[in-house]
Amino acid sequence: MTTTSTSITGGCLCGAIRYESTAPPQMAGACHCRMCQRWTGAVAVMTVALDTETFRFTRGEPRVYMASPLLERHFCADCGSSLMHRYAVAPYGPNVARVGIGTLDDQSMVTAPNFHFGIESHVDGWLEVREGAVVINADEDPGLGDACEALGIEWTGLRLAGNPPTAEP
């Protein structure tokens, strides 16, 4: 994160998309769920939460993919870089931009993950879950159930009803 007392900056691989936040990060975390694994091509997505009131794109506009009625994912249409995701309703959004830590210009002020979400899909041996970090099983997360209820969609554990499964057939 390029930081002054008031600025965090970052962007995509090719430079077509740039962003800035004028507030410090709220928390850092890892999501191990199958949707995030497929989105990034990695064993987990590492993000830092930024307040959308102080977050803005300064160059270019990302494409948005609605991964579900609950979650939108922002990426660069030119180079394909995953930039951020945002939930549609509370308790996880929409006022929080979860920005990929790898897209930050300066990652030095990002702490180790405070939480590991979707731990049921954790790939053993690839990423250590730090002792003391909050560990959340997506299938048992009441917050996701509440968010789905607020949107009037059925929650069936890790998947939303009607979405294709992310596991191999």
C-alpha positions as a printed Julia matrix, in Angstrom:
169×3 Matrix{Float64}:
   0.0     0.0     0.0
   1.44    3.32   -0.92
   0.52    5.19    2.19
   0.83    8.68    3.38
  -1.1     9.64    6.45
  -4.25    9.46    4.34
  -3.74    7.32    1.25
  -3.65    3.65    0.24
  -3.19    2.92   -3.45
  -3.11   -0.05   -5.76
  -4.21   -1.45   -9.06
  -4.19   -4.24  -11.59
  -1.27   -5.94  -13.32
  -1.41   -3.88  -16.53
  -2.1    -0.52  -14.85
  -5.43    0.1   -16.61
  -7.24    0.13  -13.24
  -5.97    2.13  -10.25
  -7.65    2.8    -6.91
  -7.16    4.83   -3.76
  -8.52    4.79   -0.23
  -8.1     7.65    2.2
  -8.79    5.61    5.33
  -6.74    2.88    7.0
  -7.65   -0.77    6.38
 -10.26   -2.23    8.72
  -8.94   -5.82    8.8
  -7.17   -8.44    6.76
  -8.45  -11.94    6.13
  -8.29  -15.06    4.02
 -11.19  -16.8     2.31
 -10.69  -20.45    1.49
 -14.16  -21.09   -0.01
 -14.37  -22.83   -3.39
 -15.79  -19.71   -5.09
 -12.75  -17.66   -4.02
 -10.39  -20.48   -4.97
 -11.88  -20.55   -8.45
 -11.89  -16.75   -8.7
  -8.18  -16.42   -7.9
  -6.81  -19.78   -9.02
  -5.16  -20.02   -5.59
  -5.82  -21.92   -2.36
  -7.28  -18.77   -0.77
  -7.89  -15.12   -1.51
  -6.16  -12.7     0.83
  -7.98   -9.4     1.26
  -7.95   -6.21    3.24
 -11.24   -4.48    4.07
 -11.55   -0.82    3.04
 -14.49    1.48    3.7
 -16.31    2.23    0.42
 -16.94    5.81    1.59
 -13.21    6.52    1.2
 -12.43    4.07   -1.62
 -12.49    5.12   -5.29
 -11.14    4.08   -8.65
  -8.74    6.74   -9.93
  -8.04    5.25  -13.37
 -10.31    3.03  -15.41
 -13.39    1.16  -14.29
 -13.32   -2.54  -13.48
 -15.74   -5.05  -14.94
 -18.13   -6.51  -12.39
 -19.11  -10.17  -12.24
 -22.1   -11.05  -10.08
 -20.86  -14.33   -8.62
 -24.21  -14.69   -6.84
 -27.04  -12.38   -5.82
 -25.0   -11.83   -2.67
 -21.52  -11.1    -4.04
 -20.01   -8.96   -6.79
 -16.42   -9.39   -7.97
 -14.46   -6.59   -9.66
 -11.66   -7.32  -12.15
  -9.65   -5.72  -14.94
 -11.11   -6.55  -18.36
  -7.7    -5.97  -20.0
  -5.37   -8.17  -17.92
  -7.87  -10.21  -15.88
  -6.52   -9.18  -12.46
  -8.92   -9.88   -9.59
  -9.16   -6.57   -7.74
 -11.86   -6.76   -5.09
 -15.2    -8.17   -4.05
 -18.15   -6.71   -2.2
 -21.21   -8.21   -0.57
 -24.64   -6.8    -1.43
 -26.02   -6.56    2.12
 -25.02   -6.54    5.78
 -23.4    -7.97    7.8
 -20.52   -8.14    5.28
 -21.3    -5.22    2.99
 -22.05   -3.22    0.91
 -19.98   -0.55    2.67
 -16.81   -2.67    2.62
 -14.55   -3.24   -0.38
 -12.49   -6.39    0.13
  -9.41   -5.58   -1.92
  -6.88   -8.25   -2.9
  -3.7    -7.72   -0.88
  -1.62   -8.52   -3.96
  -3.08   -5.47   -5.74
  -1.79   -3.01   -3.12
   1.22   -0.87   -4.04
   2.66   -1.24   -0.54
   1.66   -4.25    1.55
   3.78   -3.32    4.57
   0.94   -2.1     6.79
  -1.2    -5.19    6.23
  -1.17   -7.51    9.22
  -1.46  -11.29    9.19
  -5.05  -12.39    8.55
  -7.43  -11.71   11.44
  -9.78  -14.4    10.17
  -9.98  -17.42    7.86
 -13.38  -17.86    6.22
 -14.58  -20.95    4.34
 -12.18  -23.08    6.33
 -14.0   -26.26    5.25
 -12.24  -25.83    1.85
  -8.78  -25.14    3.36
  -6.04  -26.98    1.42
  -3.78  -28.56    4.03
  -0.08  -27.85    3.76
  -0.36  -24.75    1.55
  -1.29  -21.98    3.95
  -0.86  -21.91    7.69
  -3.81  -20.78    9.79
  -2.2   -18.64   12.48
  -3.0   -19.58   16.07
  -5.53  -17.16   17.53
  -7.09  -16.21   14.17
 -10.86  -16.46   13.91
 -11.81  -19.54   11.87
 -15.24  -19.63   10.2
 -16.92  -22.54    8.44
 -19.03  -21.0     5.63
 -21.67  -23.71    5.96
 -22.28  -22.63    9.56
 -22.0   -18.84    9.2
 -25.24  -17.25   10.45
 -24.25  -13.94    8.84
 -24.51  -15.4     5.35
 -27.86  -16.93    6.17
 -29.12  -13.54    7.42
 -27.79  -11.78    4.31
 -29.52  -14.28    2.01
 -32.76  -13.88    3.94
 -32.54  -10.09    3.53
 -32.23  -10.6    -0.25
 -35.03  -13.16   -0.33
 -32.81  -15.97   -1.59
 -32.4   -19.46   -0.21
 -29.25  -20.28    1.73
 -28.14  -23.9     1.4
 -24.85  -23.79    3.2
 -21.78  -23.06    1.12
 -23.82  -22.51   -2.06
 -26.79  -20.33   -2.82
 -29.74  -22.31   -4.12
 -29.75  -22.33   -7.91
 -26.01  -21.59   -8.32
 -23.95  -24.3    -9.95
 -21.79  -26.27   -7.52
 -18.13  -25.31   -7.39
 -16.93  -28.86   -6.7
 -15.91  -31.11   -9.57
 -18.77  -33.29  -10.9
